Amino acid sequence: MSKKVFKTCRQRFIKFVSAAVQRSLYYHESLSFENVSIADSTNYSFSIRSMGQFLEKPKVEKHNSRGKNDDIRYGLGSMQGWRVDMEDAHATILTLDDNSWSRWSYFGVFDGHAGYRTAVKAAEKLHLQILSSLNALVADNANETVPSKVISSQLDFSKFETAIKDAYFKFDHEWREENRNNNQDDKSGSTAISCLIDAERVYFLNVGDSRAILVSSEGRVLLATKDHKPSDQVERQRIQDAGGTVLIQRVNGSLAVSRALGDFEYKNNSNRRPDQQLVSPEPEVTCHSRTLTIDSNKQEEQIAFIVLACDGIWDVMTNEELAAYILGRMHVTDDLNEICNSVLDMCLYKGSKDNMSLIIIAFKTAPVPTPEWKEKDETLNTEIKKKTIEIFNLNPNRTSLDANTIWQQVVTSLNEQSSIREALPIGGGFVSKRSVFERIFDSLIKGTHQTETSSNGPFINDEHDDETHRHDDPSTNPSSADISSSTGNNLAALTQ
């Protein structure tokens, strides 16, 4: 066999095996892939690093926090879900410091992989590195007119962007040195989606595939950050220039994001800058004004809210769906934690298998609840409860009732009524009301209909006004809720 023919056959074999592994990952995502490797006689190989195993039952207890100042308010919700470990972390800082940056707020969601340590470290320390770089920026401009209280319009965007990138590079370098001295076996990494807010502008800082959206008072997505994936042409070129390759849409066939904090095994080329490594810690910085904006139809719009969320949310919802859903819920309730929790439940029912975290940051221009919207929502909930009880009572053998079967019957029946269809939350549909059904169905099965106790377990709430929120210990795992594995396999069946 000639070398040319052999090379062609080898390439075809590698493509075939790569496709087979990709299909296996897609169809059998509940399996754990640790050190799965493929190699041929030419020493070509790649491996797929495990990103977490799955539980038999999802852990659906929520962690919540909320806060506000004179300018904004926020709500946060996170849930471990089907993953064995909770690897998400977050930062919610209403006042960046007490000096030059006292009018600035900072929020971040960090989605860890291969462990939680990098995500937690970023939640605890990244904003301090950003603050240090911004202070250096102000000091460098000492000869210029810079007030004691900095506002964004007085900053040059190019210099601001450089300062932010320097902060990320320094954080990554210091974290590497700390690991080298104290925990050489740590291979964790993390995405980082965060924002800085002052009275004039919002800055989005993005590394990886967590995402932020900025939404107008009309529900239009004014800005969405870009996911950093190895399949992206620019990202792929950097990976190849650094001596790597993209297989099954992963860096060297292993890592699913092309930019991340940590992941130091992909940052070992001493001849290349941090932003030129296989996996880069360089943030993409974007900016949007908080003043009135004009849409394509010449209509004035105001920014209403920001969402920062990990890919456990975005895997099952589009930007537009989530924007529309949250906007609608703001007409029903002003409790941002309640809205966050409803998003978490909905994404679980839609089939998300990942940890889930999101922060909603609302401006004063965000919608407020109205009696009409509240009444419509309460009427819809009542109809779901009535129909659930009706169908439940039609089944003589109640001990063997399956929640999914009853839910499908409830949806099929209610969907015949145009008034019900029109009352469904935009961006959510019936699946966004699954939790209403679950509560009443659970109480009927247990014979405690009057109590209507939620099966989602207790919420863990922290509240604070105008102060720093600290990340809880991620090693503490909440208890499992009563959603069986077989139920979980069908959770995405009704996503209307």
VEXVO-339189 format. One record per residue (C-alpha): x, y, z; residue number from 1; residue in one letter. Coordinates in pm, whole numbers. Example, Ala and Ser with C-alpha at 12.3 -4.5 7.8 and 13.67 -1.06 7.14 Angstrom:
# VEXVO-339189
site px->1230; py->-450; pz->780; n->1; res->a
site px->1367; py->-106; pz->714; n->2; res->s
***
This chain:
# VEXVO-339189
site px->0; py->0; pz->0; n->1; res->m
site px->141; py->341; pz->-97; n->2; res->s
site px->198; py->610; pz->165; n->3; res->k
site px->-64; py->832; pz->-1; n->4; res->k
site px->-330; py->562; pz->12; n->5; res->v
site px->-236; py->476; pz->370; n->6; res->f
site px->-260; py->841; pz->473; n->7; res->k
site px->-602; py->874; pz->310; n->8; res->t
site px->-729; py->561; pz->482; n->9; res->c
site px->-594; py->677; pz->817; n->10; res->r
site px->-765; py->1015; pz->784; n->11; res->q
site px->-1095; py->851; pz->694; n->12; res->r
site px->-1062; py->614; pz->990; n->13; res->f
site px->-999; py->904; pz->1229; n->14; res->i
site px->-1300; py->1093; pz->1093; n->15; res->k
site px->-1515; py->782; pz->1132; n->16; res->f
site px->-1406; py->723; pz->1491; n->17; res->v
site px->-1443; py->1093; pz->1576; n->18; res->s
site px->-1798; py->1093; pz->1442; n->19; res->a
site px->-1877; py->777; pz->1637; n->20; res->a
site px->-1748; py->929; pz->1960; n->21; res->v
site px->-1943; py->1248; pz->1895; n->22; res->q
site px->-2264; py->1051; pz->1845; n->23; res->r
site px->-2190; py->857; pz->2162; n->24; res->s
site px->-2144; py->1180; pz->2355; n->25; res->l
site px->-2471; py->1314; pz->2218; n->26; res->y
site px->-2686; py->1009; pz->2273; n->27; res->y
site px->-2525; py->884; pz->2594; n->28; res->h
site px->-2441; py->1205; pz->2774; n->29; res->e
site px->-2521; py->1046; pz->3109; n->30; res->s
site px->-2208; py->831; pz->3084; n->31; res->l
site px->-1877; py->944; pz->3228; n->32; res->s
site px->-1591; py->972; pz->2979; n->33; res->f
site px->-1265; py->970; pz->3170; n->34; res->e
site px->-944; py->942; pz->2971; n->35; res->n
site px->-1121; py->813; pz->2662; n->36; res->v
site px->-847; py->812; pz->2399; n->37; res->s
site px->-810; py->718; pz->2036; n->38; res->i
site px->-473; py->658; pz->1874; n->39; res->a
site px->-326; py->501; pz->1562; n->40; res->d
site px->15; py->368; pz->1467; n->41; res->s
site px->136; py->715; pz->1373; n->42; res->t
site px->99; py->829; pz->1736; n->43; res->n
site px->-192; py->1056; pz->1647; n->44; res->y
site px->-425; py->1068; pz->1945; n->45; res->s
site px->-684; py->1272; pz->2126; n->46; res->f
site px->-873; py->1233; pz->2449; n->47; res->s
site px->-1207; py->1338; pz->2586; n->48; res->i
site px->-1186; py->1469; pz->2939; n->49; res->r
site px->-1476; py->1398; pz->3169; n->50; res->s
site px->-1682; py->1705; pz->3252; n->51; res->m
site px->-1894; py->1543; pz->3520; n->52; res->g
site px->-2115; py->1246; pz->3584; n->53; res->q
site px->-2490; py->1248; pz->3634; n->54; res->f
site px->-2718; py->1163; pz->3924; n->55; res->l
site px->-3013; py->926; pz->3928; n->56; res->e
site px->-3224; py->1216; pz->4054; n->57; res->k
site px->-3159; py->1587; pz->4002; n->58; res->p
site px->-3085; py->1807; pz->4300; n->59; res->k
site px->-3335; py->2087; pz->4262; n->60; res->v
site px->-3287; py->2292; pz->4577; n->61; res->e
site px->-3211; py->2649; pz->4485; n->62; res->k
site px->-2957; py->2894; pz->4616; n->63; res->h
site px->-3089; py->3249; pz->4597; n->64; res->n
site px->-2964; py->3594; pz->4680; n->65; res->s
site px->-3096; py->3942; pz->4610; n->66; res->r
site px->-2986; py->4299; pz->4660; n->67; res->g
site px->-3042; py->4656; pz->4549; n->68; res->k
site px->-2909; py->5008; pz->4562; n->69; res->n
site px->-3047; py->5341; pz->4441; n->70; res->d
site px->-2982; py->5247; pz->4079; n->71; res->d
site px->-3042; py->4875; pz->4022; n->72; res->i
site px->-3169; py->4558; pz->4187; n->73; res->r
site px->-3077; py->4199; pz->4121; n->74; res->y
site px->-3189; py->3844; pz->4186; n->75; res->g
site px->-2977; py->3530; pz->4161; n->76; res->l
site px->-3074; py->3166; pz->4133; n->77; res->g
site px->-2862; py->2853; pz->4099; n->78; res->s
site px->-2933; py->2481; pz->4104; n->79; res->m
site px->-2710; py->2174; pz->4086; n->80; res->q
site px->-2950; py->1976; pz->3867; n->81; res->g
site px->-2842; py->1638; pz->3729; n->82; res->w
site px->-2468; py->1689; pz->3781; n->83; res->r
site px->-2286; py->1498; pz->4054; n->84; res->v
site px->-2112; py->1818; pz->4165; n->85; res->d
site px->-2203; py->2185; pz->4170; n->86; res->m
site px->-1926; py->2365; pz->3982; n->87; res->e
site px->-2090; py->2705; pz->3923; n->88; res->d
site px->-1996; py->3014; pz->4124; n->89; res->a
site px->-2106; py->3375; pz->4117; n->90; res->h
site px->-2024; py->3728; pz->4232; n->91; res->a
site px->-2275; py->4003; pz->4310; n->92; res->t
site px->-2111; py->4329; pz->4416; n->93; res->i
site px->-2329; py->4639; pz->4425; n->94; res->l
site px->-2044; py->4878; pz->4514; n->95; res->t
site px->-1709; py->4801; pz->4352; n->96; res->l
site px->-1520; py->5005; pz->4613; n->97; res->d
site px->-1568; py->5299; pz->4848; n->98; res->d
site px->-1352; py->5540; pz->4651; n->99; res->n
site px->-1322; py->5614; pz->4278; n->100; res->s
site px->-1547; py->5326; pz->4173; n->101; res->w
site px->-1821; py->5361; pz->4433; n->102; res->s
site px->-2080; py->5425; pz->4162; n->103; res->r
site px->-1994; py->5103; pz->3980; n->104; res->w
site px->-2145; py->4757; pz->4032; n->105; res->s
site px->-2005; py->4420; pz->3929; n->106; res->y
site px->-2177; py->4086; pz->3864; n->107; res->f
site px->-2040; py->3757; pz->3739; n->108; res->g
site px->-2135; py->3395; pz->3669; n->109; res->v
site px->-1856; py->3138; pz->3652; n->110; res->f
site px->-1921; py->2792; pz->3508; n->111; res->d
site px->-1652; py->2552; pz->3623; n->112; res->g
site px->-1546; py->2228; pz->3458; n->113; res->h
site px->-1321; py->1943; pz->3575; n->114; res->a
site px->-1373; py->2078; pz->3927; n->115; res->g
site px->-1505; py->2390; pz->4099; n->116; res->y
site px->-1182; py->2549; pz->4225; n->117; res->r
site px->-1117; py->2788; pz->3936; n->118; res->t
site px->-1479; py->2905; pz->3928; n->119; res->a
site px->-1479; py->2975; pz->4301; n->120; res->v
site px->-1144; py->3153; pz->4288; n->121; res->k
site px->-1269; py->3373; pz->4003; n->122; res->a
site px->-1585; py->3458; pz->4195; n->123; res->a
site px->-1378; py->3557; pz->4497; n->124; res->e
site px->-1081; py->3734; pz->4339; n->125; res->k
site px->-1134; py->3837; pz->3977; n->126; res->l
site px->-1317; py->4161; pz->4059; n->127; res->h
site px->-1029; py->4262; pz->4289; n->128; res->l
site px->-784; py->4219; pz->4003; n->129; res->q
site px->-1015; py->4423; pz->3780; n->130; res->i
site px->-1032; py->4695; pz->4045; n->131; res->l
site px->-653; py->4702; pz->4072; n->132; res->s
site px->-617; py->4742; pz->3694; n->133; res->s
site px->-879; py->5017; pz->3683; n->134; res->l
site px->-703; py->5203; pz->3964; n->135; res->n
site px->-379; py->5177; pz->3767; n->136; res->a
site px->-563; py->5315; pz->3465; n->137; res->l
site px->-679; py->5618; pz->3664; n->138; res->v
site px->-329; py->5667; pz->3805; n->139; res->a
site px->-180; py->5662; pz->3455; n->140; res->d
site px->-426; py->5936; pz->3358; n->141; res->n
site px->-338; py->6148; pz->3660; n->142; res->a
site px->-228; py->6433; pz->3437; n->143; res->n
site px->-571; py->6436; pz->3277; n->144; res->e
site px->-887; py->6560; pz->3445; n->145; res->t
site px->-1024; py->6256; pz->3627; n->146; res->v
site px->-1270; py->6319; pz->3913; n->147; res->p
site px->-1259; py->6134; pz->4244; n->148; res->s
site px->-1575; py->5949; pz->4139; n->149; res->k
site px->-1509; py->5792; pz->3800; n->150; res->v
site px->-1784; py->5775; pz->3539; n->151; res->i
site px->-1755; py->5575; pz->3220; n->152; res->s
site px->-1781; py->5866; pz->2975; n->153; res->s
site px->-1448; py->5996; pz->3107; n->154; res->q
site px->-1268; py->5674; pz->3016; n->155; res->l
site px->-1111; py->5592; pz->2683; n->156; res->d
site px->-1263; py->5259; pz->2576; n->157; res->f
site px->-942; py->5127; pz->2424; n->158; res->s
site px->-748; py->5192; pz->2744; n->159; res->k
site px->-1033; py->5054; pz->2953; n->160; res->f
site px->-1040; py->4736; pz->2743; n->161; res->e
site px->-663; py->4693; pz->2780; n->162; res->t
site px->-690; py->4735; pz->3157; n->163; res->a
site px->-962; py->4469; pz->3177; n->164; res->i
site px->-759; py->4223; pz->2968; n->165; res->k
site px->-451; py->4283; pz->3183; n->166; res->d
site px->-660; py->4202; pz->3490; n->167; res->a
site px->-766; py->3868; pz->3344; n->168; res->y
site px->-412; py->3779; pz->3238; n->169; res->f
site px->-278; py->3865; pz->3585; n->170; res->k
site px->-553; py->3669; pz->3758; n->171; res->f
site px->-481; py->3364; pz->3544; n->172; res->d
site px->-106; py->3391; pz->3602; n->173; res->h
site px->-141; py->3428; pz->3979; n->174; res->e
site px->-390; py->3142; pz->3995; n->175; res->w
site px->-146; py->2923; pz->3802; n->176; res->r
site px->135; py->3004; pz->4045; n->177; res->e
site px->-90; py->2932; pz->4342; n->178; res->e
site px->-183; py->2594; pz->4196; n->179; res->n
site px->179; py->2517; pz->4113; n->180; res->r
site px->274; py->2571; pz->4476; n->181; res->n
site px->-31; py->2426; pz->4650; n->182; res->n
site px->-231; py->2200; pz->4419; n->183; res->n
site px->-41; py->2079; pz->4116; n->184; res->q
site px->-302; py->1815; pz->4032; n->185; res->d
site px->-583; py->2066; pz->3984; n->186; res->d
site px->-699; py->2067; pz->3622; n->187; res->k
site px->-1011; py->2277; pz->3665; n->188; res->s
site px->-1114; py->2562; pz->3442; n->189; res->g
site px->-1402; py->2804; pz->3423; n->190; res->s
site px->-1591; py->3029; pz->3190; n->191; res->t
site px->-1656; py->3385; pz->3309; n->192; res->a
site px->-1943; py->3609; pz->3206; n->193; res->i
site px->-1956; py->3933; pz->3399; n->194; res->s
site px->-2057; py->4295; pz->3370; n->195; res->c
site px->-1958; py->4633; pz->3510; n->196; res->l
site px->-2236; py->4890; pz->3545; n->197; res->i
site px->-2225; py->5261; pz->3613; n->198; res->d
site px->-2483; py->5535; pz->3561; n->199; res->a
site px->-2398; py->5576; pz->3192; n->200; res->e
site px->-2286; py->5243; pz->3047; n->201; res->r
site px->-2279; py->4867; pz->3084; n->202; res->v
site px->-1960; py->4675; pz->3005; n->203; res->y
site px->-1977; py->4302; pz->2935; n->204; res->f
site px->-1667; py->4088; pz->2993; n->205; res->l
site px->-1685; py->3741; pz->2842; n->206; res->n
site px->-1460; py->3434; pz->2846; n->207; res->v
site px->-1606; py->3104; pz->2725; n->208; res->g
site px->-1962; py->2997; pz->2651; n->209; res->d
site px->-2161; py->3143; pz->2937; n->210; res->s
site px->-2362; py->3434; pz->2802; n->211; res->r
site px->-2512; py->3774; pz->2878; n->212; res->a
site px->-2804; py->3952; pz->2715; n->213; res->i
site px->-2919; py->4312; pz->2750; n->214; res->l
site px->-3294; py->4350; pz->2700; n->215; res->v
site px->-3504; py->4657; pz->2624; n->216; res->s
site px->-3833; py->4754; pz->2786; n->217; res->s
site px->-4002; py->4619; pz->2472; n->218; res->e
site px->-3835; py->4280; pz->2506; n->219; res->g
site px->-3582; py->4327; pz->2228; n->220; res->r
site px->-3235; py->4177; pz->2278; n->221; res->v
site px->-3013; py->4482; pz->2237; n->222; res->l
site px->-2686; py->4298; pz->2295; n->223; res->l
site px->-2578; py->3937; pz->2336; n->224; res->a
site px->-2224; py->3824; pz->2405; n->225; res->t
site px->-2054; py->3579; pz->2171; n->226; res->k
site px->-1981; py->3222; pz->2281; n->227; res->d
site px->-1617; py->3119; pz->2248; n->228; res->h
site px->-1626; py->2777; pz->2085; n->229; res->k
site px->-1343; py->2586; pz->1911; n->230; res->p
site px->-1558; py->2562; pz->1597; n->231; res->s
site px->-1553; py->2941; pz->1553; n->232; res->d
site px->-1321; py->3036; pz->1268; n->233; res->q
site px->-1114; py->3289; pz->1465; n->234; res->v
site px->-1086; py->3058; pz->1766; n->235; res->e
site px->-996; py->2761; pz->1548; n->236; res->r
site px->-719; py->2958; pz->1377; n->237; res->q
site px->-561; py->3051; pz->1711; n->238; res->r
site px->-580; py->2689; pz->1828; n->239; res->i
site px->-412; py->2567; pz->1510; n->240; res->q
site px->-147; py->2840; pz->1524; n->241; res->d
site px->-66; py->2721; pz->1877; n->242; res->a
site px->-9; py->2368; pz->1749; n->243; res->g
site px->-347; py->2225; pz->1844; n->244; res->g
site px->-640; py->2090; pz->1651; n->245; res->t
site px->-1019; py->2094; pz->1669; n->246; res->v
site px->-1183; py->1751; pz->1675; n->247; res->l
site px->-1552; py->1686; pz->1743; n->248; res->i
site px->-1580; py->2061; pz->1805; n->249; res->q
site px->-1336; py->2043; pz->2098; n->250; res->r
site px->-983; py->2167; pz->2159; n->251; res->v
site px->-763; py->1864; pz->2086; n->252; res->n
site px->-1081; py->1658; pz->2097; n->253; res->g
site px->-1125; py->1730; pz->2468; n->254; res->s
site px->-1227; py->2078; pz->2583; n->255; res->l
site px->-1556; py->2223; pz->2457; n->256; res->a
site px->-1464; py->2591; pz->2510; n->257; res->v
site px->-1181; py->2780; pz->2344; n->258; res->s
site px->-1142; py->3049; pz->2611; n->259; res->r
site px->-1135; py->2987; pz->2984; n->260; res->a
site px->-969; py->3075; pz->3310; n->261; res->l
site px->-755; py->2794; pz->3447; n->262; res->g
site px->-721; py->2488; pz->3218; n->263; res->d
site px->-344; py->2531; pz->3241; n->264; res->f
site px->-264; py->2209; pz->3058; n->265; res->e
site px->-367; py->2402; pz->2744; n->266; res->y
site px->-143; py->2700; pz->2824; n->267; res->k
site px->208; py->2555; pz->2820; n->268; res->n
site px->368; py->2725; pz->2520; n->269; res->n
site px->621; py->2963; pz->2676; n->270; res->s
site px->688; py->3124; pz->2338; n->271; res->n
site px->333; py->3252; pz->2301; n->272; res->r
site px->141; py->3524; pz->2484; n->273; res->r
site px->-156; py->3428; pz->2708; n->274; res->p
site px->-401; py->3528; pz->2435; n->275; res->d
site px->-218; py->3305; pz->2183; n->276; res->q
site px->-240; py->2977; pz->2376; n->277; res->q
site px->-456; py->2679; pz->2281; n->278; res->l
site px->-709; py->2805; pz->2536; n->279; res->v
site px->-704; py->3178; pz->2598; n->280; res->s
site px->-806; py->3369; pz->2913; n->281; res->p
site px->-857; py->3687; pz->2708; n->282; res->e
site px->-1197; py->3848; pz->2773; n->283; res->p
site px->-1406; py->3992; pz->2495; n->284; res->e
site px->-1518; py->4337; pz->2612; n->285; res->v
site px->-1833; py->4501; pz->2476; n->286; res->t
site px->-2015; py->4814; pz->2583; n->287; res->c
site px->-2367; py->4954; pz->2563; n->288; res->h
site px->-2502; py->5293; pz->2663; n->289; res->s
site px->-2776; py->5315; pz->2925; n->290; res->r
site px->-2939; py->5612; pz->2755; n->291; res->t
site px->-3239; py->5586; pz->2525; n->292; res->l
site px->-3184; py->5381; pz->2212; n->293; res->t
site px->-3366; py->5387; pz->1880; n->294; res->i
site px->-3470; py->5061; pz->1717; n->295; res->d
site px->-3492; py->4995; pz->1342; n->296; res->s
site px->-3849; py->5131; pz->1335; n->297; res->n
site px->-3740; py->5460; pz->1490; n->298; res->k
site px->-3907; py->5374; pz->1820; n->299; res->q
site px->-3746; py->5487; pz->2143; n->300; res->e
site px->-3654; py->5205; pz->2380; n->301; res->e
site px->-3497; py->5192; pz->2723; n->302; res->q
site px->-3282; py->4916; pz->2862; n->303; res->i
site px->-3482; py->4712; pz->3114; n->304; res->a
site px->-3265; py->4430; pz->3243; n->305; res->f
site px->-2954; py->4217; pz->3203; n->306; res->i
site px->-2928; py->3839; pz->3226; n->307; res->v
site px->-2601; py->3661; pz->3302; n->308; res->l
site px->-2631; py->3282; pz->3275; n->309; res->a
site px->-2425; py->2968; pz->3226; n->310; res->c
site px->-2478; py->2728; pz->2937; n->311; res->d
site px->-2708; py->2510; pz->3148; n->312; res->g
site px->-2967; py->2778; pz->3072; n->313; res->i
site px->-2868; py->2859; pz->2713; n->314; res->w
site px->-2855; py->2491; pz->2612; n->315; res->d
site px->-3235; py->2482; pz->2618; n->316; res->v
site px->-3343; py->2845; pz->2567; n->317; res->m
site px->-3265; py->3103; pz->2301; n->318; res->t
site px->-3180; py->3464; pz->2380; n->319; res->n
site px->-3519; py->3577; pz->2256; n->320; res->e
site px->-3714; py->3313; pz->2449; n->321; res->e
site px->-3549; py->3397; pz->2779; n->322; res->l
site px->-3582; py->3772; pz->2722; n->323; res->a
site px->-3953; py->3742; pz->2643; n->324; res->a
site px->-4020; py->3510; pz->2935; n->325; res->y
site px->-3849; py->3727; pz->3196; n->326; res->i
site px->-4011; py->4042; pz->3060; n->327; res->l
site px->-4352; py->3879; pz->3091; n->328; res->g
site px->-4288; py->3757; pz->3445; n->329; res->r
site px->-4187; py->4110; pz->3547; n->330; res->m
site px->-4546; py->4214; pz->3469; n->331; res->h
site px->-4663; py->3950; pz->3719; n->332; res->v
site px->-4413; py->3979; pz->4006; n->333; res->t
site px->-4133; py->4209; pz->4119; n->334; res->d
site px->-3957; py->3922; pz->4298; n->335; res->d
site px->-3650; py->3856; pz->4082; n->336; res->l
site px->-3563; py->3545; pz->4282; n->337; res->n
site px->-3903; py->3398; pz->4201; n->338; res->e
site px->-3841; py->3468; pz->3833; n->339; res->i
site px->-3493; py->3311; pz->3851; n->340; res->c
site px->-3633; py->2999; pz->4015; n->341; res->n
site px->-3906; py->2964; pz->3755; n->342; res->s
site px->-3638; py->2980; pz->3483; n->343; res->v
site px->-3435; py->2710; pz->3659; n->344; res->l
site px->-3737; py->2480; pz->3687; n->345; res->d
site px->-3837; py->2542; pz->3328; n->346; res->m
site px->-3488; py->2464; pz->3197; n->347; res->c
site px->-3482; py->2143; pz->3402; n->348; res->l
site px->-3815; py->2038; pz->3250; n->349; res->y
site px->-3683; py->2131; pz->2906; n->350; res->k
site px->-3405; py->1877; pz->2952; n->351; res->g
site px->-3100; py->2069; pz->3075; n->352; res->s
site px->-2853; py->1824; pz->3231; n->353; res->k
site px->-2599; py->2081; pz->3351; n->354; res->d
site px->-2557; py->2298; pz->3658; n->355; res->n
site px->-2770; py->2609; pz->3615; n->356; res->m
site px->-2707; py->2964; pz->3737; n->357; res->s
site px->-2841; py->3302; pz->3635; n->358; res->l
site px->-2846; py->3660; pz->3759; n->359; res->i
site px->-3116; py->3907; pz->3656; n->360; res->i
site px->-3018; py->4273; pz->3699; n->361; res->i
site px->-3313; py->4509; pz->3665; n->362; res->a
site px->-3300; py->4881; pz->3600; n->363; res->f
site px->-3565; py->5128; pz->3712; n->364; res->k
site px->-3708; py->5118; pz->3360; n->365; res->t
site px->-3795; py->4748; pz->3393; n->366; res->a
site px->-4166; py->4656; pz->3380; n->367; res->p
site px->-4365; py->4651; pz->3703; n->368; res->v
site px->-4646; py->4414; pz->3799; n->369; res->p
site px->-4999; py->4510; pz->3701; n->370; res->t
site px->-5333; py->4377; pz->3833; n->371; res->p
site px->-5433; py->4264; pz->3483; n->372; res->e
site px->-5123; py->4049; pz->3432; n->373; res->w
site px->-5146; py->3906; pz->3783; n->374; res->k
site px->-5510; py->3812; pz->3736; n->375; res->e
site px->-5439; py->3646; pz->3402; n->376; res->k
site px->-5156; py->3443; pz->3555; n->377; res->d
site px->-5360; py->3340; pz->3858; n->378; res->e
site px->-5649; py->3235; pz->3635; n->379; res->t
site px->-5414; py->3020; pz->3426; n->380; res->l
site px->-5273; py->2855; pz->3739; n->381; res->n
site px->-5625; py->2786; pz->3862; n->382; res->t
site px->-5723; py->2624; pz->3533; n->383; res->e
site px->-5415; py->2400; pz->3543; n->384; res->i
site px->-5497; py->2295; pz->3899; n->385; res->k
site px->-5862; py->2226; pz->3818; n->386; res->k
site px->-5776; py->2021; pz->3511; n->387; res->k
site px->-5511; py->1825; pz->3703; n->388; res->t
site px->-5762; py->1735; pz->3976; n->389; res->i
site px->-6025; py->1646; pz->3716; n->390; res->e
site px->-5798; py->1407; pz->3524; n->391; res->i
site px->-5653; py->1265; pz->3845; n->392; res->f
site px->-6000; py->1177; pz->3973; n->393; res->n
site px->-6086; py->1001; pz->3646; n->394; res->l
site px->-5813; py->743; pz->3710; n->395; res->n
site px->-5929; py->467; pz->3947; n->396; res->p
site px->-5582; py->318; pz->4007; n->397; res->n
site px->-5415; py->626; pz->4152; n->398; res->r
site px->-5120; py->448; pz->4308; n->399; res->t
site px->-4972; py->375; pz->3965; n->400; res->s
site px->-5030; py->716; pz->3808; n->401; res->l
site px->-4739; py->857; pz->3610; n->402; res->d
site px->-4681; py->1233; pz->3635; n->403; res->a
site px->-4571; py->1266; pz->3273; n->404; res->n
site px->-4880; py->1089; pz->3143; n->405; res->t
site px->-5116; py->1304; pz->3350; n->406; res->i
site px->-4927; py->1619; pz->3250; n->407; res->w
site px->-4959; py->1536; pz->2881; n->408; res->q
site px->-5333; py->1483; pz->2927; n->409; res->q
site px->-5362; py->1817; pz->3108; n->410; res->v
site px->-5173; py->1998; pz->2833; n->411; res->v
site px->-5370; py->1828; pz->2554; n->412; res->t
site px->-5700; py->1924; pz->2714; n->413; res->s
site px->-5608; py->2284; pz->2799; n->414; res->l
site px->-5445; py->2345; pz->2462; n->415; res->n
site px->-5787; py->2314; pz->2300; n->416; res->e
site px->-5892; py->2640; pz->2466; n->417; res->q
site px->-5777; py->2955; pz->2288; n->418; res->s
site px->-5806; py->3157; pz->2608; n->419; res->s
site px->-5556; py->2925; pz->2775; n->420; res->i
site px->-5313; py->2940; pz->2484; n->421; res->r
site px->-5326; py->3319; pz->2485; n->422; res->e
site px->-5260; py->3331; pz->2861; n->423; res->a
site px->-4945; py->3116; pz->2847; n->424; res->l
site px->-4620; py->3299; pz->2927; n->425; res->p
site px->-4446; py->3420; pz->2613; n->426; res->i
site px->-4116; py->3240; pz->2569; n->427; res->g
site px->-4224; py->2969; pz->2813; n->428; res->g
site px->-4544; py->2804; pz->2698; n->429; res->g
site px->-4691; py->2511; pz->2889; n->430; res->f
site px->-4354; py->2387; pz->3012; n->431; res->v
site px->-4308; py->2706; pz->3215; n->432; res->s
site px->-4619; py->2604; pz->3411; n->433; res->k
site px->-4505; py->2248; pz->3476; n->434; res->r
site px->-4412; py->2339; pz->3835; n->435; res->s
site px->-4774; py->2442; pz->3904; n->436; res->v
site px->-4885; py->2097; pz->3792; n->437; res->f
site px->-4610; py->1923; pz->3991; n->438; res->e
site px->-4717; py->2088; pz->4316; n->439; res->r
site px->-5083; py->1994; pz->4285; n->440; res->i
site px->-5007; py->1644; pz->4152; n->441; res->f
site px->-4766; py->1580; pz->4438; n->442; res->d
site px->-5024; py->1692; pz->4695; n->443; res->s
site px->-5290; py->1469; pz->4536; n->444; res->l
site px->-5064; py->1164; pz->4541; n->445; res->i
site px->-4974; py->1226; pz->4905; n->446; res->k
site px->-5332; py->1305; pz->5000; n->447; res->g
site px->-5238; py->1654; pz->5117; n->448; res->t
site px->-5408; py->1862; pz->4850; n->449; res->h
site px->-5487; py->2144; pz->5091; n->450; res->q
site px->-5121; py->2205; pz->5175; n->451; res->t
site px->-4994; py->2217; pz->4816; n->452; res->e
site px->-4638; py->2175; pz->4940; n->453; res->t
site px->-4374; py->2227; pz->4673; n->454; res->s
site px->-4173; py->1921; pz->4579; n->455; res->s
site px->-3878; py->2138; pz->4488; n->456; res->n
site px->-3738; py->2143; pz->4839; n->457; res->g
site px->-3652; py->2446; pz->5052; n->458; res->p
site px->-3499; py->2757; pz->4901; n->459; res->f
site px->-3180; py->2896; pz->5050; n->460; res->i
site px->-3207; py->3273; pz->5057; n->461; res->n
site px->-2960; py->3548; pz->5129; n->462; res->d
site px->-3064; py->3911; pz->5113; n->463; res->e
site px->-2851; py->4223; pz->5126; n->464; res->h
site px->-2870; py->4583; pz->5022; n->465; res->d
site px->-2567; py->4759; pz->4875; n->466; res->d
site px->-2307; py->4514; pz->5003; n->467; res->e
site px->-2087; py->4239; pz->4868; n->468; res->t
site px->-2237; py->3891; pz->4844; n->469; res->h
site px->-1993; py->3610; pz->4913; n->470; res->r
site px->-2009; py->3276; pz->4733; n->471; res->h
site px->-2123; py->2985; pz->4945; n->472; res->d
site px->-1910; py->2675; pz->4988; n->473; res->d
site px->-1964; py->2480; pz->4664; n->474; res->p
site px->-1867; py->2153; pz->4826; n->475; res->s
site px->-2196; py->2153; pz->5016; n->476; res->t
site px->-2441; py->1957; pz->4806; n->477; res->n
site px->-2817; py->1997; pz->4861; n->478; res->p
site px->-3031; py->1688; pz->4896; n->479; res->s
site px->-3204; py->1522; pz->4604; n->480; res->s
site px->-3565; py->1595; pz->4523; n->481; res->a
site px->-3824; py->1341; pz->4422; n->482; res->d
site px->-3781; py->1343; pz->4045; n->483; res->i
site px->-3693; py->998; pz->3923; n->484; res->s
site px->-3440; py->922; pz->3652; n->485; res->s
site px->-3712; py->786; pz->3426; n->486; res->s
site px->-3907; py->1107; pz->3470; n->487; res->t
site px->-3598; py->1308; pz->3385; n->488; res->g
site px->-3559; py->1128; pz->3054; n->489; res->n
site px->-3899; py->1261; pz->2950; n->490; res->n
site px->-3878; py->1611; pz->3095; n->491; res->l
site px->-3821; py->1768; pz->2755; n->492; res->a
site px->-4120; py->1598; pz->2596; n->493; res->a
site px->-4347; py->1901; pz->2637; n->494; res->l
site px->-4165; py->2223; pz->2553; n->495; res->t
site px->-4434; py->2418; pz->2381; n->496; res->q
***
